[in-house]
Structure formats: C-alpha cells, structure tokens
C-alpha cells in the first residue's frame, strides 16, 4: 500500500524498483532544499545506491509509490551520474539528523524554548505532488517535565535552527554519517565520504579512528586524500600515515612538491618512512614503484601451520596471501637471500608440521625493480599469478607486486571516481538529466 507521508529514516535501505519490478538500487538518503525564506524544505529526490555502490540522484517526481518495503519509480531509465549537492541542498540523514535545534511550540510546554536533537524528519506529499518536510522528530534532553531520551514530533514551523548556515556548523550529523559507514567495505565507505560537502567530509574524517581513516584514504583518489591529510594536525597525520600501506603513502606523497613530501615523511617514524622513501626512488610505472615492501615473508624453518596463520591475517589482501616468500634472515625487506616461494594451495595440501623449506618453488621467475608495466602484465599472464616477487640484482627480496597494484597503474587516473559498468548498470540507460 502506497503512503503519502513517511519519516525519512524509514526510507533508508528500501529497495528501489522500476515500473516492471526491475531492481535499481537502495535508498541511502533524501535530498532536500533548505529554503532561505524559512518555509518547509522541499524534497528534491532520493540518493540511491546502485549495485555498483555508486550513489545517484533520482528526482522525487519519478517516484510513483512508496511502500513499507520498496520505492517504485515511473521509469527504469535513470541518470547514472554521481550525486552532487547544489547550493542550498542537504542530505536529510547525512546532514540534518543529529543537529541541534530550539523548539518554540506552546502546545509542548515541556519543550518550549529548549534545545533538542533532531532524530528524524517527516515528509508528506501535497496535492501538487510536491513532497515537503512538515514534521520534525526531536529527542529531549534533561528537561524539567520529560524523561531523558523521550522523542517528540513537532511541526516544522515550531523549529528554529534548521537553516543553511546552521547546518554547516561543525559536528552536525556526524553521528548519523558514522553510523552509515559502519560495516561498509573501505572502498564503499570512501565513496560515501567523497560525496559529502567538503566541510562535512573533514568533520567525518576527524571523527573516524586513525586505522579506519587510513583504510578509507587508501581507497580515495589521491587529490581527495591529500586534501584531508592537509587539514590534520601533525600528530594525527603521523598516526594516519603510519597506519597506511607504504605503497599507498608513496603514491600520496609522490605527487606533492619535494618540500611538502618531505614535510609529511618527516612526521612519520623513521622505521615507517624508510620503506616509503625506498619506493619513491623507483618510477611509479615500474615494478619497483608498484610493489608493496611488506609481502608475506618467512624463513625455510617455518612450519605449514605457521605460514597459514600468516596468510590468514585479515590485513593482507587475498592476492598478497596467495604467495608466501621464503628467504634467509632478515625477513624485513630488503631481505636476506631469496630462496623461493610457496603457493597457498600447496600449503593447504600438506600436514601442519611440514617445513616450508621442503615445499619451495625455486623455478618461478621473478621481477626486477626496473620492469615496466607491460613486463609485469606479461609476467602475471605467463605464470597465471596474482602476485609476484621483486628482487634486486643480488637476489634479495625487495617486495612484491600484486594484481591490485598492477590494476591501479593500468586503469585511468580517475578510476576511483567511477564504478565498473557505470554506463550500463543492470541494463539501465543514462538519461533524465537533473
């Protein structure tokens, strides 16, 4: 049964379907227009997340029905361009919820003149098919006549503080966005972060813990990551850079001026900056520039069970875990003499107490730091690998190139700003410009 009034938080997560029931995506937010006149905000449309994780704008006039479990559109043809907010526009969940307002409602004496927190917005469709925000759900604080945490619904006209200026204040809506990011893969969470206005993006980045923020920065376009690093204090920048993979830090600082790059590197602990500095000595379009200096490295005396425990580390990508490198001490790159490698499948076929020194593949070729992107591509194709060792001329392991490193170099510079199949998502056609 279609509804004509609903709270926006109930829309988040609903399936978005075309007129024939074809799946388009899911609602992630509602775009509203905050009017300078103080009139109730107009609902402009929905922020819809496609199966490719791209977020697009769907005009509210294309919504033919809102049901308890789905939103139905008048057409399956949507504009696949990424959602961008215009001046005066706001995300209901991402920017309005969790903001602080003052209530001026004589009908609610326990709230009148009090500062409260917005927890939801009620929208309603009028006779002209326009949807407007006409109700605001707020949570009371320590009020004289209200229980702590009690939720009240008041009319839009009785709320002060939901203005364009107020919504740009630091801290507004941060908790709601952080909740959205919870459980998302770093690449998907990075996309959400990129779509926010600059000020809000910086506020969310400041609220994330350093490990999580490092994961997200590694998945963002370099210029976006650089802009967030630039507004951090020295201590936080040092910790975030230290939590990032050395090859990602090298990519980030490699496009800065020498002076700015040195400033960031000098913030890091010497042990953490040393592998980054080594990577920067290589051209980014070579094996030496693409490699990670922290592959899975063990000695020949390691048992199969110990090697598998290393490969199970959730911080290691599946590609990097597919090949275990065996060297003489030291095991930190540049290592002692490289002895060979052990494939993950081989480890799975042998008893836990077996020494990996008895399982070595000593015939697999290796890469040199100067090898080109084309050479690395041919190497992977020739040996059917997703990871390969990089050795110096003296036979020491310097690092490893994995297929994701190679793809980063092969894809266009702006590939993180688009999704696979963005032009032909589920057979949808681009159209209906905003």
C-alpha positions, 0 to 999 in steps of 0.5 A: 500500500502506497503512503503519502507521508513517511519519516525519512529514516524509514526510507533508508535501505528500501529497495528501489524498483522500476515500473516492471519490478526491475531492481535499481538500487537502495535508498541511502538518503533524501535530498532536500532544499533548505529554503532561505525564506524559512518555509518547509524544505522541499524534497528534491529526490532520493540518493540511491545506491546502485549495485555498483555502490555508486550513489545517484540522484533520482528526482522525487517526481519519478517516484510513483509509490512508496511502500513499507518495503520498496520505492517504485519509480515511473521509469527504469531509465535513470541518470547514472551520474554521481550525486552532487549537492547544489547550493542550498541542498542537504542530505536529510540523514547525512546532514540534518539528523543529529543537529541541534535545534530550539523548539518554540511550540506552546502546545509542548510546554515541556519543550518550549524554548529548549534545545533538542536533537533532531532524530528524524524528519517527516515528509508528506506529499501535497496535492501538487505532488510536491513532497515537503518536510512538515514534521520534525522528530526531536529527542529531549534532553534533561528537561524539567517535565520529560524523561531523558531520551523521550522523542517528540514530533513537532511541526516544522514551523515550531523549529528554529535552527534548521537553516543553511548556515546552521547546518554547516556548523561543525559536528552536525550529523556526524553521528548519523554519517558514522553510523552509515559507514559502519560495516561498509567495505573501505572502498564503499565507505570512501565513496560515501565520504567523497560525496559529502560537502567538503566541510562535512567530509573533514568533520567525518574524517576527524571523527573516524579512528586513525586505522579506519581513516587510513583504510578509507584514504587508501581507497580515495583518489589521491587529490581527495586524500591529500586534501584531508591529510592537509587539514590534520594536525601533525600528530594525527597525520603521523598516526594516519600515515603510519597506519597506511600501506607504504605503497599507498603513502608513496603514491600520496606523497609522490605527487606533492612538491619535494618540500611538502613530501618531505614535510609529511615523511618527516612526521612519520617514524623513521622505521615507517618512512624508510620503506616509503622513501625506498619506493619513491626512488623507483618510477611509479610505472615500474615494478619497483614503484608498484610493489608493496615492501611488506609481502608475506615473508618467512624463513625455510624453518617455518612450519605449514601451520605457521605460514597459514596463520600468516596468510590468514591475517585479515590485513593482507589482501587475498592476492598478497596471501596467495604467495608466501616468500621464503628467504634467509634472515632478515625477513624485513625487506630488503631481505636476506637471500631469496630462496623461493616461494610457496603457493597457498594451495600447496600449503593447504595440501600438506600436514601442519608440521611440514617445513616450508623449506621442503615445499619451495618453488625455486623455478618461478621467475621473478621481477626486477625493480626496473620492469615496466608495466607491460613486463609485469602484465606479461609476467602475471599472464605467463605464470597465471599469478596474482602476485609476484616477487621483486628482487634486486640484482643480488637476489634479495627480496625487495617486495612484491607486486600484486594484481591490485597494484598492477590494476591501479597503474593500468586503469585511468587516473580517475578510476576511483571516481567511477564504478565498473559498468557505470554506463550500463548498470543492470541494463539501465540507460543514462538519461533524465538529466537533473 
